[in-house]
Amino acid sequence: MTLSKDTSMLGRGVKRKWSCLEELEAEGLPDAAEEKQQSASDESAESGDEAGLLPPRSDMSHLQQRQLVLGLCLEKLQRYQAGMELSLRRSVLLINTLRQIQEEMRSDGVGTCTSDVLLNGVHPDSCLLRDDFREEDMPVTCPGCAEGDAESLSPPLSPEFPSPEAAGDQQKPPPAATVSTFSDAVNAMGYLSDLALDDIFEDIDTSMYETSDLPSAWSAGSLWPVSVSLWPDEDVKMRPGSHSSAGSLQSCLTDLNELDHIMEILVKS
Amino acid sequence: MAGPGGGSNDVQWCFSQVKGSIDDDVAEADIISTVEFNHSGELLATGDKGGRVVIFQQEPESKNQPQCRGEYNVYSTFQSHEPEFDYLKSLEIEEKINKIRWLPQKNAAQFLLSTNDKTIKLWKISERDKRPEGYNLKEEDGRYRDPNSVTALRVPVFRPMDLMVEASPRRVFANAHTYHINSISVNSDYETYLSADDLRINLWHLEITDRSFNIVDIKPANMEELTEVITAAEFHPNQCNTFVYSSSKGTIRMCDMRASALCDKHAKLFEEPEDPNNRSFFSEIISSISDVKFSHSGRYMMTRDYLSVKIWDLNMETRPVETYQVHEYLRSKLCSLYENDCIFDKFECCWNGNDSVVMTGSYNNFFRMFDRGYRQDVTLEASRENSKPRSVLKPRKVSTGGKRKKDEISVDSLDFNKKILHTAWHPLDNIIAVATTNNLYIFQEKLN
């Protein structure tokens, strides 16, 4: 559809890359937006399927859509980094969407990756998802399943992980290594939100990450590194040693990127 | 009102005028951000992103062309707000005019309230068509005369002059809003008005600028718990104690100021239960109400969310009495619209003078009218192609299925940069003002 990607003339647009969703729509996959929220069963996947394709696909495309929306959410919230002011209404709506996705991921059980599961290499959900996997599709990455994809997609958090994953991977076709920036951020945050930081960084000096800007919610396991900084209490005009709201979120996200970078180095070494 | 308007067989809409530059290259300052008729319909005000207000005045109907209602011509233009810089937060305060509301006319002058994100201003627009002439000590051009040259005295008299329209700021209501103002509404007592931002609503007296009362505050103690913001607010047209405000979660709260000073407890809560079949990641975003308007009668109110317009009976909180789909074909495109931010667009809506028809905008410069009585709706387009004087607007149709009929436009061909967010309906006649990005279209009912 001719949704103009460059809406900069109206002052708020951001140039976009070719969206994976456009590929999905072009290929005639069921319109993701029409998917109903999936519970454990697949029976509900019948209705709302505009393109008339078969239900079993909807399970994966719902997850794909979720991943896409999650990434877009983060990308939009990252606009603070670019110095662009996001209206309070828009940030509230984005954060609520983010919360909804997180809740869903939690209830699906994919958010609870523990080191044990990863080391075993086989995650029940990952098998299900990879059955229908096509190479040109955007990688389906819930934090748990992404372990298997970790090698090509984003660096795993520990040097120990790649070997069990490689073993588990051999049976399935490796997914395309389409690493998009928001996928990185998502994976990194997904990992960090649910894995105890201490386990991973036992022998790594984490002092540079332990800044006052990172809220305690981070280590408590919630997906909210962005929330606190996003809505500073604007009524409080003076804050001890504070930067602007954009500043704290900015440093938060900078830390994220640095973390990614460090991980890449660790994996390659 | 000449019969039911909108989609019924009775009314056909004709192009009347278009204001604004023909240039395809839109200057950002020219983007229209609000449109409002005054109470008589004689004046039409627009505000733009550059902080300017332009007022058009309707020409009196000419006897030569009784079938044509008067044209609107520029009456006054002034710079209402200037960009400001908040040094404390290192943020620029936009001069964009978010809303204009007219005060009812009490004397020869006209008054309107205009607001940007932070400051509301009361403007007086007055006409001057006479000027004093014949001063003893001054020449006509203002230079002082040499007193020695004055030999006789005369009394200065008022002589007619070319009409001059002056706009002067009479009140500035500032520093009362931490968050961005989205609505202002004049009370039916004509003494007070409210201003609403994302989290608070304040009550002002028109004469008093250094004080306002906070009547709604939904800010949580811990900002991390924030999940809902105020999106619009309006006073009841007749009951000066009643107002409503809408939220980003699709709820409307009606408050009674007699109950308490702080109206945090609503008197009524209007909310429609969500349709489980339509649940998606975007459910909350599309349920966010972008506009709320009372009917002229005060018996109903209308809300606009992303895909629909809902009419509520104030006596029934559980669900709207009428729901009109504006562009349901977009429901399957929500993900793309989320990606390009169009899903956050805030469309306004309006009633016609006798509350029989409602109107709202859409994409591709389309706008929609829903006739409540005849249960008909029509889609029209504001474009330069249909801008021959008095040419009748042809109804447009968006094809949703596979087969596209002739003259239909497919969903994928819609231009999402051409959005009509602001529309206004003359309070008495079938004249409408429709704002595209930087042009103002005026359409009139076809009179035979």
Interface residues (C-beta under 8 A of the other chain):
Chain A: M1 T2 L3 S4 K5 T7 M9 L10 G11 R12 G13 R16 S19 L21 E22 E25 D31 A32 A33 E34 E35 K36 Q37 S47 G48 E50 Q65 R66 L68 V69 L72 K76 E85 S87 L88 R89 R90 V92 L93 I95 N96 T97 Q100 I101 A217 W224 S227 V228 W231 P232 D233 E234 D235 K237 S244 S245 A246
Chain B: V26 E28 I31 K49 L88 K89 S90 L91 T178 Y179 H180 D198 L199 K219 M223 E224 L226 T227 E228 V229 T231 S248 P276 N277 R279 S280 F281 F282 E284 I285 S288 R331 S332 K333 L334 C335 S336 L337 Y338 E339 N340 D341 C342 F344 V411 D412 S413 L414 D415 F416 N417 T437
